[in-house]
């Protein structure tokens, strides 16, 4: 007998309606996709940081920072 806990209540999976089982399968699919997308986002953020660091290393060091003039009040 397999059970699942939803909102602090345990349900026997064998006794769930087909509609409830289908909704559960859909939730599990969406949860897996969200986990996959979060993992992809982490990889992309890491790659972006690496590219940013590489860009900074490739830029000439002798270019002075541009100063912005303050406007009088």
Secondary structure by P-SEA (a helix, b strand, c coil): cbbbbccccccccccccaaaaaaaaaaaaaaaaaaaaaaaaaaaaaaaaaaaaaaaaacccccccbbbbbbcc
